[in-house]
Amino acid sequence: MKSNFSISGLFCNSLGHKYVVTHKITNQIKEYRCVRCGKEVASNLKGKLEVITDKQRKAHQVLQSFIKKKINRKTTLYS
Ligand SMILES: [Zn+2]
């Protein structure tokens, strides 16, 4: 139902979003999703939350796989 979505949106507007970390890229850069309305944001290097764009999400995936490779040099993990 469409009305459910707008009600939770109103809830977020008055109380603020309730974000949970969905992806941790680095200590600074993390992706979050609001458990109430499903809005997705990411923290940048300055610690500011911004709405995730497809381009940004892709950049995060590249960065994350790059970091994983660097940490696990012996094991090749592709999930
Ligand atoms: Zn929300």
N, CA, C, O and the ligand as a Tripos MOL2 file, in Angstrom:
@<TRIPOS>MOLECULE
protein
  317   315    80     0     0
PROTEIN
NO_CHARGES

@<TRIPOS>ATOM
      1 N           0.8310   -1.2170    0.0000 N.3       1 MET1
      2 CA          0.0000    0.0000    0.0000 C.3       1 MET1
      3 C           0.8610    1.2600    0.0000 C.2       1 MET1
      4 O           1.8370    1.3850    0.7400 O.2       1 MET1
      5 N           0.4560    2.1760   -0.8560 N.am      2 LYS2
      6 CA          1.2140    3.4110   -0.9780 C.3       2 LYS2
      7 C           1.1570    4.2580    0.2970 C.2       2 LYS2
      8 O           2.1320    4.9190    0.6550 O.2       2 LYS2
      9 N           0.0090    4.2300    0.9740 N.am      3 SER3
     10 CA         -0.1730    5.0740    2.1600 C.3       3 SER3
     11 C           0.8100    4.7020    3.2700 C.2       3 SER3
     12 O           1.2700    5.5720    4.0090 O.2       3 SER3
     13 N           1.1330    3.4050    3.3870 N.am      4 ASN4
     14 CA          2.0860    2.9690    4.3960 C.3       4 ASN4
     15 C           3.4310    3.6700    4.2340 C.2       4 ASN4
     16 O           4.0640    4.0900    5.2020 O.2       4 ASN4
     17 N           3.8390    3.7780    2.9750 N.am      5 PHE5
     18 CA          5.1370    4.3730    2.6810 C.3       5 PHE5
     19 C           5.1680    5.8320    3.1000 C.2       5 PHE5
     20 O           6.1420    6.2830    3.7040 O.2       5 PHE5
     21 N           4.1100    6.5780    2.7860 N.am      6 SER6
     22 CA          4.0880    8.0110    3.1060 C.3       6 SER6
     23 C           3.9900    8.2360    4.6140 C.2       6 SER6
     24 O           4.5250    9.2120    5.1420 O.2       6 SER6
     25 N           3.2910    7.3080    5.3110 N.am      7 ILE7
     26 CA          3.1840    7.4380    6.7700 C.3       7 ILE7
     27 C           4.5620    7.2780    7.4150 C.2       7 ILE7
     28 O           4.9440    8.0540    8.2900 O.2       7 ILE7
     29 N           5.3030    6.2570    6.9670 N.am      8 SER8
     30 CA          6.6480    6.0640    7.5240 C.3       8 SER8
     31 C           7.5570    7.2270    7.1280 C.2       8 SER8
     32 O           8.4620    7.5960    7.8770 O.2       8 SER8
     33 N           7.3150    7.7960    5.9570 N.am      9 GLY9
     34 CA          8.0840    8.9620    5.5240 C.3       9 GLY9
     35 C           7.8340   10.1480    6.4330 C.2       9 GLY9
     36 O           8.7580   10.8770    6.7930 O.2       9 GLY9
     37 N           6.5610   10.3350    6.8050 N.am     10 LEU10
     38 CA          6.2030   11.4240    7.7280 C.3      10 LEU10
     39 C           6.8530   11.2140    9.0920 C.2      10 LEU10
     40 O           7.3220   12.1530    9.7350 O.2      10 LEU10
     41 N           6.8620    9.9650    9.5030 N.am     11 PHE11
     42 CA          7.4780    9.5760   10.7690 C.3      11 PHE11
     43 C           8.9480    9.9930   10.7810 C.2      11 PHE11
     44 O           9.4420   10.5500   11.7610 O.2      11 PHE11
     45 N           9.6330    9.7140    9.6770 N.am     12 CYS12
     46 CA         11.0470   10.0650    9.5510 C.3      12 CYS12
     47 C          11.2320   11.5810    9.5220 C.2      12 CYS12
     48 O          12.1890   12.1170   10.0820 O.2      12 CYS12
     49 N          10.2950   12.2580    8.8570 N.am     13 ASN13
     50 CA         10.4120   13.7110    8.7590 C.3      13 ASN13
     51 C          10.3390   14.3840   10.1210 C.2      13 ASN13
     52 O          11.0130   15.3870   10.3590 O.2      13 ASN13
     53 N           9.5160   13.8310   11.0220 N.am     14 SER14
     54 CA          9.3730   14.4490   12.3370 C.3      14 SER14
     55 C          10.3990   13.9260   13.3360 C.2      14 SER14
     56 O          10.8460   14.6690   14.2100 O.2      14 SER14
     57 N          10.7750   12.6640   13.2170 N.am     15 LEU15
     58 CA         11.6910   12.0850   14.2110 C.3      15 LEU15
     59 C          13.1120   11.9020   13.7020 C.2      15 LEU15
     60 O          14.0380   11.6770   14.4820 O.2      15 LEU15
     61 N          13.2760   12.0010   12.3890 N.am     16 GLY16
     62 CA         14.5940   11.7420   11.8130 C.3      16 GLY16
     63 C          14.6850   10.2870   11.3780 C.2      16 GLY16
     64 O          13.9840    9.4260   11.9090 O.2      16 GLY16
     65 N          15.5440   10.0240   10.4180 N.am     17 HIS17
     66 CA         15.6970    8.6610    9.9090 C.3      17 HIS17
     67 C          16.4150    7.7790   10.9160 C.2      17 HIS17
     68 O          17.2340    8.2420   11.7110 O.2      17 HIS17
     69 N          16.0830    6.4980   10.8590 N.am     18 LYS18
     70 CA         16.7530    5.5330   11.7260 C.3      18 LYS18
     71 C          17.6580    4.6800   10.8380 C.2      18 LYS18
     72 O          17.2320    3.6660   10.2840 O.2      18 LYS18
     73 N          18.9030    5.1070   10.7150 N.am     19 TYR19
     74 CA         19.8220    4.4420    9.8080 C.3      19 TYR19
     75 C          20.5450    3.2690   10.4580 C.2      19 TYR19
     76 O          20.9280    3.3140   11.6270 O.2      19 TYR19
     77 N          20.7180    2.2260    9.6670 N.am     20 VAL20
     78 CA         21.5850    1.1120   10.0580 C.3      20 VAL20
     79 C          22.6440    0.9600    8.9650 C.2      20 VAL20
     80 O          22.3820    1.2410    7.7950 O.2      20 VAL20
     81 N          23.8280    0.5180    9.3490 N.am     21 VAL21
     82 CA         24.9140    0.3520    8.3860 C.3      21 VAL21
     83 C          24.6330   -0.8760    7.5240 C.2      21 VAL21
     84 O          24.4320   -1.9750    8.0410 O.2      21 VAL21
     85 N          24.6210   -0.6810    6.2120 N.am     22 THR22
     86 CA         24.4200   -1.8130    5.3050 C.3      22 THR22
     87 C          25.7540   -2.2920    4.7310 C.2      22 THR22
     88 O          25.9520   -3.4890    4.5260 O.2      22 THR22
     89 N          26.6610   -1.3570    4.4760 N.am     23 HIS23
     90 CA         27.9870   -1.7130    3.9760 C.3      23 HIS23
     91 C          29.0250   -0.8220    4.6340 C.2      23 HIS23
     92 O          28.8720    0.3970    4.7050 O.2      23 HIS23
     93 N          30.0730   -1.4520    5.1060 N.am     24 LYS24
     94 CA         31.1860   -0.6680    5.6220 C.3      24 LYS24
     95 C          32.3110   -0.7380    4.5970 C.2      24 LYS24
     96 O          32.8770   -1.8050    4.3600 O.2      24 LYS24
     97 N          32.6250    0.3750    4.0060 N.am     25 ILE25
     98 CA         33.6520    0.4100    2.9680 C.3      25 ILE25
     99 C          35.0080    0.6590    3.6260 C.2      25 ILE25
    100 O          35.9320   -0.1450    3.5020 O.2      25 ILE25
    101 N          35.1080    1.7790    4.3210 N.am     26 THR26
    102 CA         36.2810    2.0760    5.1440 C.3      26 THR26
    103 C          35.7610    2.5730    6.4850 C.2      26 THR26
    104 O          34.5510    2.6050    6.7050 O.2      26 THR26
    105 N          36.6570    2.9590    7.3760 N.am     27 ASN27
    106 CA         36.2170    3.4920    8.6690 C.3      27 ASN27
    107 C          35.3960    4.7600    8.5100 C.2      27 ASN27
    108 O          34.5180    5.0440    9.3250 O.2      27 ASN27
    109 N          35.6820    5.5260    7.4560 N.am     28 GLN28
    110 CA         34.9520    6.7650    7.2290 C.3      28 GLN28
    111 C          33.7300    6.5580    6.3310 C.2      28 GLN28
    112 O          32.6510    7.0960    6.5790 O.2      28 GLN28
    113 N          33.9380    5.7620    5.2840 N.am     29 ILE29
    114 CA         32.8800    5.6100    4.2910 C.3      29 ILE29
    115 C          32.0210    4.3890    4.5850 C.2      29 ILE29
    116 O          32.4960    3.2530    4.5830 O.2      29 ILE29
    117 N          30.7450    4.6540    4.8370 N.am     30 LYS30
    118 CA         29.7910    3.5800    5.1100 C.3      30 LYS30
    119 C          28.4910    3.8670    4.3860 C.2      30 LYS30
    120 O          28.1330    5.0200    4.1500 O.2      30 LYS30
    121 N          27.7860    2.7910    4.0370 N.am     31 GLU31
    122 CA         26.4630    2.9480    3.4470 C.3      31 GLU31
    123 C          25.4250    2.6310    4.5130 C.2      31 GLU31
    124 O          25.5720    1.6790    5.2800 O.2      31 GLU31
    125 N          24.3760    3.4430    4.5480 N.am     32 TYR32
    126 CA         23.3260    3.2700    5.5410 C.3      32 TYR32
    127 C          21.9680    3.1600    4.8590 C.2      32 TYR32
    128 O          21.7700    3.6570    3.7510 O.2      32 TYR32
    129 N          21.0400    2.5000    5.5410 N.am     33 ARG33
    130 CA         19.6660    2.4530    5.0710 C.3      33 ARG33
    131 C          18.7430    2.7250    6.2510 C.2      33 ARG33
    132 O          18.9510    2.2160    7.3520 O.2      33 ARG33
    133 N          17.7180    3.5390    6.0020 N.am     34 CYS34
    134 CA         16.7340    3.8200    7.0420 C.3      34 CYS34
    135 C          15.8080    2.6180    7.1650 C.2      34 CYS34
    136 O          15.2290    2.1780    6.1710 O.2      34 CYS34
    137 N          15.6610    2.0840    8.3720 N.am     35 VAL35
    138 CA         14.8390    0.8880    8.5750 C.3      35 VAL35
    139 C          13.3450    1.1950    8.4350 C.2      35 VAL35
    140 O          12.5350    0.2850    8.2590 O.2      35 VAL35
    141 N          12.9870    2.4720    8.5120 N.am     36 ARG36
    142 CA         11.5710    2.8220    8.4170 C.3      36 ARG36
    143 C          11.1310    3.1200    6.9890 C.2      36 ARG36
    144 O          10.1220    2.5850    6.5300 O.2      36 ARG36
    145 N          11.8770    3.9670    6.2810 N.am     37 CYS37
    146 CA         11.4220    4.3650    4.9430 C.3      37 CYS37
    147 C          12.2980    3.8020    3.8250 C.2      37 CYS37
    148 O          11.9450    3.9170    2.6510 O.2      37 CYS37
    149 N          13.4390    3.1930    4.1710 N.am     38 GLY38
    150 CA         14.2780    2.5640    3.1610 C.3      38 GLY38
    151 C          15.1970    3.5140    2.4250 C.2      38 GLY38
    152 O          15.8330    3.1250    1.4460 O.2      38 GLY38
    153 N          15.2790    4.7600    2.8820 N.am     39 LYS39
    154 CA         16.1710    5.7290    2.2560 C.3      39 LYS39
    155 C          17.6270    5.3100    2.4610 C.2      39 LYS39
    156 O          18.0270    4.9400    3.5650 O.2      39 LYS39
    157 N          18.4100    5.3730    1.3870 N.am     40 GLU40
    158 CA         19.8080    4.9590    1.4770 C.3      40 GLU40
    159 C          20.7440    6.1490    1.3410 C.2      40 GLU40
    160 O          20.6100    6.9640    0.4290 O.2      40 GLU40
    161 N          21.6820    6.2310    2.2540 N.am     41 VAL41
    162 CA         22.6680    7.3080    2.2420 C.3      41 VAL41
    163 C          24.0520    6.7200    2.4620 C.2      41 VAL41
    164 O          24.1950    5.5550    2.8340 O.2      41 VAL41
    165 N          25.0600    7.5350    2.2290 N.am     42 ALA42
    166 CA         26.4330    7.1130    2.4910 C.3      42 ALA42
    167 C          27.1720    8.2590    3.1470 C.2      42 ALA42
    168 O          26.9340    9.4300    2.8510 O.2      42 ALA42
    169 N          28.0820    7.8930    4.0530 N.am     43 SER43
    170 CA         28.9120    8.9260    4.6520 C.3      43 SER43
    171 C          30.1560    9.0950    3.7850 C.2      43 SER43
    172 O          30.7450    8.1120    3.3360 O.2      43 SER43
    173 N          30.5440   10.3230    3.5550 N.am     44 ASN44
    174 CA         31.7510   10.5780    2.7650 C.3      44 ASN44
    175 C          32.9420   10.7960    3.6980 C.2      44 ASN44
    176 O          32.8350   10.6460    4.9150 O.2      44 ASN44
    177 N          34.0570   11.1480    3.1070 N.am     45 LEU45
    178 CA         35.2850   11.3190    3.8960 C.3      45 LEU45
    179 C          35.1730   12.4100    4.9480 C.2      45 LEU45
    180 O          35.8880   12.3900    5.9500 O.2      45 LEU45
    181 N          34.2750   13.3610    4.7200 N.am     46 LYS46
    182 CA         34.0870   14.4400    5.6940 C.3      46 LYS46
    183 C          33.1110   14.0460    6.7930 C.2      46 LYS46
    184 O          32.8570   14.8240    7.7120 O.2      46 LYS46
    185 N          32.5560   12.8210    6.6970 N.am     47 GLY47
    186 CA         31.6230   12.3470    7.7050 C.3      47 GLY47
    187 C          30.2080   12.8380    7.5020 C.2      47 GLY47
    188 O          29.3580   12.7040    8.3820 O.2      47 GLY47
    189 N          29.9580   13.4180    6.3170 N.am     48 LYS48
    190 CA         28.6320   13.9450    6.0130 C.3      48 LYS48
    191 C          27.8010   12.8760    5.3010 C.2      48 LYS48
    192 O          28.3220   12.1360    4.4660 O.2      48 LYS48
    193 N          26.5190   12.7960    5.6290 N.am     49 LEU49
    194 CA         25.6520   11.8220    4.9900 C.3      49 LEU49
    195 C          25.0660   12.3830    3.7070 C.2      49 LEU49
    196 O          24.5350   13.4940    3.6760 O.2      49 LEU49
    197 N          25.1770   11.5850    2.6450 N.am     50 GLU50
    198 CA         24.6380   12.0040    1.3620 C.3      50 GLU50
    199 C          23.8270   10.8670    0.7530 C.2      50 GLU50
    200 O          24.0990    9.6930    1.0040 O.2      50 GLU50
    201 N          22.8290   11.2290   -0.0500 N.am     51 VAL51
    202 CA         22.0320   10.2130   -0.7370 C.3      51 VAL51
    203 C          22.9350    9.4740   -1.7290 C.2      51 VAL51
    204 O          23.7060   10.0860   -2.4690 O.2      51 VAL51
    205 N          22.8190    8.1590   -1.7220 N.am     52 ILE52
    206 CA         23.6770    7.3460   -2.5900 C.3      52 ILE52
    207 C          23.1830    7.4130   -4.0330 C.2      52 ILE52
    208 O          21.9960    7.2340   -4.3060 O.2      52 ILE52
    209 N          24.1000    7.6690   -4.9360 N.am     53 THR53
    210 CA         23.7880    7.5970   -6.3590 C.3      53 THR53
    211 C          24.3400    6.2750   -6.8810 C.2      53 THR53
    212 O          25.1860    5.6570   -6.2360 O.2      53 THR53
    213 N          23.8660    5.8420   -8.0430 N.am     54 ASP54
    214 CA         24.3550    4.5910   -8.6300 C.3      54 ASP54
    215 C          25.8590    4.6540   -8.8670 C.2      54 ASP54
    216 O          26.5800    3.6760   -8.6730 O.2      54 ASP54
    217 N          26.3050    5.8190   -9.2880 N.am     55 LYS55
    218 CA         27.7260    6.0300   -9.5620 C.3      55 LYS55
    219 C          28.5550    5.8540   -8.2850 C.2      55 LYS55
    220 O          29.6210    5.2400   -8.2950 O.2      55 LYS55
    221 N          28.0400    6.4050   -7.2010 N.am     56 GLN56
    222 CA         28.7220    6.3330   -5.9080 C.3      56 GLN56
    223 C          28.7560    4.8960   -5.3890 C.2      56 GLN56
    224 O          29.7620    4.4430   -4.8420 O.2      56 GLN56
    225 N          27.6280    4.1810   -5.5700 N.am     57 ARG57
    226 CA         27.5410    2.8050   -5.1160 C.3      57 ARG57
    227 C          28.5660    1.9380   -5.8540 C.2      57 ARG57
    228 O          29.2110    1.0730   -5.2610 O.2      57 ARG57
    229 N          28.6970    2.1870   -7.1450 N.am     58 LYS58
    230 CA         29.6520    1.4510   -7.9610 C.3      58 LYS58
    231 C          31.0870    1.7520   -7.5140 C.2      58 LYS58
    232 O          31.9260    0.8550   -7.4280 O.2      58 LYS58
    233 N          31.3470    3.0130   -7.2350 N.am     59 ALA59
    234 CA         32.6720    3.4250   -6.7660 C.3      59 ALA59
    235 C          32.9970    2.7500   -5.4410 C.2      59 ALA59
    236 O          34.1400    2.3600   -5.2000 O.2      59 ALA59
    237 N          31.9840    2.6140   -4.5800 N.am     60 HIS60
    238 CA         32.1610    1.9440   -3.2890 C.3      60 HIS60
    239 C          32.5050    0.4730   -3.4880 C.2      60 HIS60
    240 O          33.3710   -0.0700   -2.8020 O.2      60 HIS60
    241 N          31.8090   -0.1750   -4.4490 N.am     61 GLN61
    242 CA         32.0550   -1.5950   -4.7050 C.3      61 GLN61
    243 C          33.4740   -1.8230   -5.1980 C.2      61 GLN61
    244 O          34.1400   -2.7760   -4.7930 O.2      61 GLN61
    245 N          33.9280   -0.9380   -6.0750 N.am     62 VAL62
    246 CA         35.2890   -1.0250   -6.6020 C.3      62 VAL62
    247 C          36.2900   -0.8290   -5.4690 C.2      62 VAL62
    248 O          37.2580   -1.5770   -5.3370 O.2      62 VAL62
    249 N          36.0380    0.1820   -4.6630 N.am     63 LEU63
    250 CA         36.9110    0.4980   -3.5340 C.3      63 LEU63
    251 C          36.9560   -0.6520   -2.5330 C.2      63 LEU63
    252 O          38.0170   -1.0160   -2.0270 O.2      63 LEU63
    253 N          35.7780   -1.2150   -2.2610 N.am     64 GLN64
    254 CA         35.6790   -2.3050   -1.2910 C.3      64 GLN64
    255 C          36.4240   -3.5500   -1.7780 C.2      64 GLN64
    256 O          37.1420   -4.1840   -1.0040 O.2      64 GLN64
    257 N          36.2580   -3.9000   -3.0470 N.am     65 SER65
    258 CA         36.9510   -5.0820   -3.5730 C.3      65 SER65
    259 C          38.4540   -4.8440   -3.6310 C.2      65 SER65
    260 O          39.2490   -5.7660   -3.4460 O.2      65 SER65
    261 N          38.8320   -3.6050   -3.8890 N.am     66 PHE66
    262 CA         40.2440   -3.2340   -3.9030 C.3      66 PHE66
    263 C          40.8490   -3.4150   -2.5110 C.2      66 PHE66
    264 O          41.9490   -3.9490   -2.3750 O.2      66 PHE66
    265 N          40.1350   -2.9740   -1.4870 N.am     67 ILE67
    266 CA         40.5940   -3.0920   -0.1030 C.3      67 ILE67
    267 C          40.6610   -4.5560    0.3140 C.2      67 ILE67
    268 O          41.6170   -4.9780    0.9650 O.2      67 ILE67
    269 N          39.6410   -5.3340   -0.0630 N.am     68 LYS68
    270 CA         39.6040   -6.7630    0.2650 C.3      68 LYS68
    271 C          40.8020   -7.4840   -0.3220 C.2      68 LYS68
    272 O          41.4280   -8.3110    0.3410 O.2      68 LYS68
    273 N          41.1180   -7.1680   -1.5710 N.am     69 LYS69
    274 CA         42.2510   -7.7980   -2.2440 C.3      69 LYS69
    275 C          43.5520   -7.4580   -1.5300 C.2      69 LYS69
    276 O          44.4490   -8.2920   -1.4060 O.2      69 LYS69
    277 N          43.6310   -6.2350   -1.0730 N.am     70 LYS70
    278 CA         44.8270   -5.7630   -0.3980 C.3      70 LYS70
    279 C          45.0290   -6.4870    0.9360 C.2      70 LYS70
    280 O          46.1490   -6.8400    1.3050 O.2      70 LYS70
    281 N          43.9100   -6.7000    1.6550 N.am     71 ILE71
    282 CA         43.9720   -7.3660    2.9520 C.3      71 ILE71
    283 C          44.2290   -8.8710    2.7710 C.2      71 ILE71
    284 O          45.1260   -9.4390    3.3940 O.2      71 ILE71
    285 N          43.4250   -9.5000    1.9100 N.am     72 ASN72
    286 CA         43.5660  -10.9490    1.7000 C.3      72 ASN72
    287 C          44.3400  -11.2230    0.4100 C.2      72 ASN72
    288 O          43.7640  -11.6150   -0.6050 O.2      72 ASN72
    289 N          45.6040  -11.0150    0.4680 N.am     73 ARG73
    290 CA         46.4020  -11.2090   -0.7440 C.3      73 ARG73
    291 C          46.4690  -12.6610   -1.1760 C.2      73 ARG73
    292 O          46.5250  -12.9660   -2.3670 O.2      73 ARG73
    293 N          46.4620  -13.5660   -0.1830 N.am     74 LYS74
    294 CA         46.5930  -14.9800   -0.5160 C.3      74 LYS74
    295 C          45.2670  -15.6090   -0.9190 C.2      74 LYS74
    296 O          45.2160  -16.4780   -1.7880 O.2      74 LYS74
    297 N          44.1970  -15.1570   -0.2750 N.am     75 THR75
    298 CA         42.8920  -15.7280   -0.6000 C.3      75 THR75
    299 C          42.1530  -14.8430   -1.5850 C.2      75 THR75
    300 O          42.0870  -13.6260   -1.4110 O.2      75 THR75
    301 N          41.6080  -15.4450   -2.6010 N.am     76 THR76
    302 CA         40.8380  -14.6820   -3.5730 C.3      76 THR76
    303 C          39.3560  -14.9240   -3.2940 C.2      76 THR76
    304 O          38.8280  -16.0120   -3.5230 O.2      76 THR76
    305 N          38.7110  -13.8860   -2.7980 N.am     77 LEU77
    306 CA         37.3040  -13.9870   -2.4640 C.3      77 LEU77
    307 C          36.4710  -13.1130   -3.4010 C.2      77 LEU77
    308 O          36.6320  -11.8940   -3.4640 O.2      77 LEU77
    309 N          35.5970  -13.7720   -4.1080 N.am     78 TYR78
    310 CA         34.6540  -13.0180   -4.9370 C.3      78 TYR78
    311 C          33.2430  -13.4160   -4.5410 C.2      78 TYR78
    312 O          32.7770  -14.5120   -4.8530 O.2      78 TYR78
    313 N          32.5850  -12.5240   -3.8640 N.am     79 SER79
    314 CA         31.2190  -12.8420   -3.4580 C.3      79 SER79
    315 C          30.2310  -12.0410   -4.2610 C.2      79 SER79
    316 O          29.0240  -12.1720   -4.0620 O.2      79 SER79
    317 ZN         13.6040    7.2450    7.0400 Zn       80 ZN80
@<TRIPOS>BOND
     1     1     2 1
     2     2     3 1
     3     3     4 2
     4     3     5 am
     5     5     6 1
     6     6     7 1
     7     7     8 2
     8     7     9 am
     9     9    10 1
    10    10    11 1
    11    11    12 2
    12    11    13 am
    13    13    14 1
    14    14    15 1
    15    15    16 2
    16    15    17 am
    17    17    18 1
    18    18    19 1
    19    19    20 2
    20    19    21 am
    21    21    22 1
    22    22    23 1
    23    23    24 2
    24    23    25 am
    25    25    26 1
    26    26    27 1
    27    27    28 2
    28    27    29 am
    29    29    30 1
    30    30    31 1
    31    31    32 2
    32    31    33 am
    33    33    34 1
    34    34    35 1
    35    35    36 2
    36    35    37 am
    37    37    38 1
    38    38    39 1
    39    39    40 2
    40    39    41 am
    41    41    42 1
    42    42    43 1
    43    43    44 2
    44    43    45 am
    45    45    46 1
    46    46    47 1
    47    47    48 2
    48    47    49 am
    49    49    50 1
    50    50    51 1
    51    51    52 2
    52    51    53 am
    53    53    54 1
    54    54    55 1
    55    55    56 2
    56    55    57 am
    57    57    58 1
    58    58    59 1
    59    59    60 2
    60    59    61 am
    61    61    62 1
    62    62    63 1
    63    63    64 2
    64    63    65 am
    65    65    66 1
    66    66    67 1
    67    67    68 2
    68    67    69 am
    69    69    70 1
    70    70    71 1
    71    71    72 2
    72    71    73 am
    73    73    74 1
    74    74    75 1
    75    75    76 2
    76    75    77 am
    77    77    78 1
    78    78    79 1
    79    79    80 2
    80    79    81 am
    81    81    82 1
    82    82    83 1
    83    83    84 2
    84    83    85 am
    85    85    86 1
    86    86    87 1
    87    87    88 2
    88    87    89 am
    89    89    90 1
    90    90    91 1
    91    91    92 2
    92    91    93 am
    93    93    94 1
    94    94    95 1
    95    95    96 2
    96    95    97 am
    97    97    98 1
    98    98    99 1
    99    99   100 2
   100    99   101 am
   101   101   102 1
   102   102   103 1
   103   103   104 2
   104   103   105 am
   105   105   106 1
   106   106   107 1
   107   107   108 2
   108   107   109 am
   109   109   110 1
   110   110   111 1
   111   111   112 2
   112   111   113 am
   113   113   114 1
   114   114   115 1
   115   115   116 2
   116   115   117 am
   117   117   118 1
   118   118   119 1
   119   119   120 2
   120   119   121 am
   121   121   122 1
   122   122   123 1
   123   123   124 2
   124   123   125 am
   125   125   126 1
   126   126   127 1
   127   127   128 2
   128   127   129 am
   129   129   130 1
   130   130   131 1
   131   131   132 2
   132   131   133 am
   133   133   134 1
   134   134   135 1
   135   135   136 2
   136   135   137 am
   137   137   138 1
   138   138   139 1
   139   139   140 2
   140   139   141 am
   141   141   142 1
   142   142   143 1
   143   143   144 2
   144   143   145 am
   145   145   146 1
   146   146   147 1
   147   147   148 2
   148   147   149 am
   149   149   150 1
   150   150   151 1
   151   151   152 2
   152   151   153 am
   153   153   154 1
   154   154   155 1
   155   155   156 2
   156   155   157 am
   157   157   158 1
   158   158   159 1
   159   159   160 2
   160   159   161 am
   161   161   162 1
   162   162   163 1
   163   163   164 2
   164   163   165 am
   165   165   166 1
   166   166   167 1
   167   167   168 2
   168   167   169 am
   169   169   170 1
   170   170   171 1
   171   171   172 2
   172   171   173 am
   173   173   174 1
   174   174   175 1
   175   175   176 2
   176   175   177 am
   177   177   178 1
   178   178   179 1
   179   179   180 2
   180   179   181 am
   181   181   182 1
   182   182   183 1
   183   183   184 2
   184   183   185 am
   185   185   186 1
   186   186   187 1
   187   187   188 2
   188   187   189 am
   189   189   190 1
   190   190   191 1
   191   191   192 2
   192   191   193 am
   193   193   194 1
   194   194   195 1
   195   195   196 2
   196   195   197 am
   197   197   198 1
   198   198   199 1
   199   199   200 2
   200   199   201 am
   201   201   202 1
   202   202   203 1
   203   203   204 2
   204   203   205 am
   205   205   206 1
   206   206   207 1
   207   207   208 2
   208   207   209 am
   209   209   210 1
   210   210   211 1
   211   211   212 2
   212   211   213 am
   213   213   214 1
   214   214   215 1
   215   215   216 2
   216   215   217 am
   217   217   218 1
   218   218   219 1
   219   219   220 2
   220   219   221 am
   221   221   222 1
   222   222   223 1
   223   223   224 2
   224   223   225 am
   225   225   226 1
   226   226   227 1
   227   227   228 2
   228   227   229 am
   229   229   230 1
   230   230   231 1
   231   231   232 2
   232   231   233 am
   233   233   234 1
   234   234   235 1
   235   235   236 2
   236   235   237 am
   237   237   238 1
   238   238   239 1
   239   239   240 2
   240   239   241 am
   241   241   242 1
   242   242   243 1
   243   243   244 2
   244   243   245 am
   245   245   246 1
   246   246   247 1
   247   247   248 2
   248   247   249 am
   249   249   250 1
   250   250   251 1
   251   251   252 2
   252   251   253 am
   253   253   254 1
   254   254   255 1
   255   255   256 2
   256   255   257 am
   257   257   258 1
   258   258   259 1
   259   259   260 2
   260   259   261 am
   261   261   262 1
   262   262   263 1
   263   263   264 2
   264   263   265 am
   265   265   266 1
   266   266   267 1
   267   267   268 2
   268   267   269 am
   269   269   270 1
   270   270   271 1
   271   271   272 2
   272   271   273 am
   273   273   274 1
   274   274   275 1
   275   275   276 2
   276   275   277 am
   277   277   278 1
   278   278   279 1
   279   279   280 2
   280   279   281 am
   281   281   282 1
   282   282   283 1
   283   283   284 2
   284   283   285 am
   285   285   286 1
   286   286   287 1
   287   287   288 2
   288   287   289 am
   289   289   290 1
   290   290   291 1
   291   291   292 2
   292   291   293 am
   293   293   294 1
   294   294   295 1
   295   295   296 2
   296   295   297 am
   297   297   298 1
   298   298   299 1
   299   299   300 2
   300   299   301 am
   301   301   302 1
   302   302   303 1
   303   303   304 2
   304   303   305 am
   305   305   306 1
   306   306   307 1
   307   307   308 2
   308   307   309 am
   309   309   310 1
   310   310   311 1
   311   311   312 2
   312   311   313 am
   313   313   314 1
   314   314   315 1
   315   315   316 2
@<TRIPOS>SUBSTRUCTURE
     1 MET1         2 RESIDUE 1 A MET
     2 LYS2         6 RESIDUE 1 A LYS
     3 SER3        10 RESIDUE 1 A SER
     4 ASN4        14 RESIDUE 1 A ASN
     5 PHE5        18 RESIDUE 1 A PHE
     6 SER6        22 RESIDUE 1 A SER
     7 ILE7        26 RESIDUE 1 A ILE
     8 SER8        30 RESIDUE 1 A SER
     9 GLY9        34 RESIDUE 1 A GLY
    10 LEU10       38 RESIDUE 1 A LEU
    11 PHE11       42 RESIDUE 1 A PHE
    12 CYS12       46 RESIDUE 1 A CYS
    13 ASN13       50 RESIDUE 1 A ASN
    14 SER14       54 RESIDUE 1 A SER
    15 LEU15       58 RESIDUE 1 A LEU
    16 GLY16       62 RESIDUE 1 A GLY
    17 HIS17       66 RESIDUE 1 A HIS
    18 LYS18       70 RESIDUE 1 A LYS
    19 TYR19       74 RESIDUE 1 A TYR
    20 VAL20       78 RESIDUE 1 A VAL
    21 VAL21       82 RESIDUE 1 A VAL
    22 THR22       86 RESIDUE 1 A THR
    23 HIS23       90 RESIDUE 1 A HIS
    24 LYS24       94 RESIDUE 1 A LYS
    25 ILE25       98 RESIDUE 1 A ILE
    26 THR26      102 RESIDUE 1 A THR
    27 ASN27      106 RESIDUE 1 A ASN
    28 GLN28      110 RESIDUE 1 A GLN
    29 ILE29      114 RESIDUE 1 A ILE
    30 LYS30      118 RESIDUE 1 A LYS
    31 GLU31      122 RESIDUE 1 A GLU
    32 TYR32      126 RESIDUE 1 A TYR
    33 ARG33      130 RESIDUE 1 A ARG
    34 CYS34      134 RESIDUE 1 A CYS
    35 VAL35      138 RESIDUE 1 A VAL
    36 ARG36      142 RESIDUE 1 A ARG
    37 CYS37      146 RESIDUE 1 A CYS
    38 GLY38      150 RESIDUE 1 A GLY
    39 LYS39      154 RESIDUE 1 A LYS
    40 GLU40      158 RESIDUE 1 A GLU
    41 VAL41      162 RESIDUE 1 A VAL
    42 ALA42      166 RESIDUE 1 A ALA
    43 SER43      170 RESIDUE 1 A SER
    44 ASN44      174 RESIDUE 1 A ASN
    45 LEU45      178 RESIDUE 1 A LEU
    46 LYS46      182 RESIDUE 1 A LYS
    47 GLY47      186 RESIDUE 1 A GLY
    48 LYS48      190 RESIDUE 1 A LYS
    49 LEU49      194 RESIDUE 1 A LEU
    50 GLU50      198 RESIDUE 1 A GLU
    51 VAL51      202 RESIDUE 1 A VAL
    52 ILE52      206 RESIDUE 1 A ILE
    53 THR53      210 RESIDUE 1 A THR
    54 ASP54      214 RESIDUE 1 A ASP
    55 LYS55      218 RESIDUE 1 A LYS
    56 GLN56      222 RESIDUE 1 A GLN
    57 ARG57      226 RESIDUE 1 A ARG
    58 LYS58      230 RESIDUE 1 A LYS
    59 ALA59      234 RESIDUE 1 A ALA
    60 HIS60      238 RESIDUE 1 A HIS
    61 GLN61      242 RESIDUE 1 A GLN
    62 VAL62      246 RESIDUE 1 A VAL
    63 LEU63      250 RESIDUE 1 A LEU
    64 GLN64      254 RESIDUE 1 A GLN
    65 SER65      258 RESIDUE 1 A SER
    66 PHE66      262 RESIDUE 1 A PHE
    67 ILE67      266 RESIDUE 1 A ILE
    68 LYS68      270 RESIDUE 1 A LYS
    69 LYS69      274 RESIDUE 1 A LYS
    70 LYS70      278 RESIDUE 1 A LYS
    71 ILE71      282 RESIDUE 1 A ILE
    72 ASN72      286 RESIDUE 1 A ASN
    73 ARG73      290 RESIDUE 1 A ARG
    74 LYS74      294 RESIDUE 1 A LYS
    75 THR75      298 RESIDUE 1 A THR
    76 THR76      302 RESIDUE 1 A THR
    77 LEU77      306 RESIDUE 1 A LEU
    78 TYR78      310 RESIDUE 1 A TYR
    79 SER79      314 RESIDUE 1 A SER
    80 ZN80       317 GROUP 0 **** ****
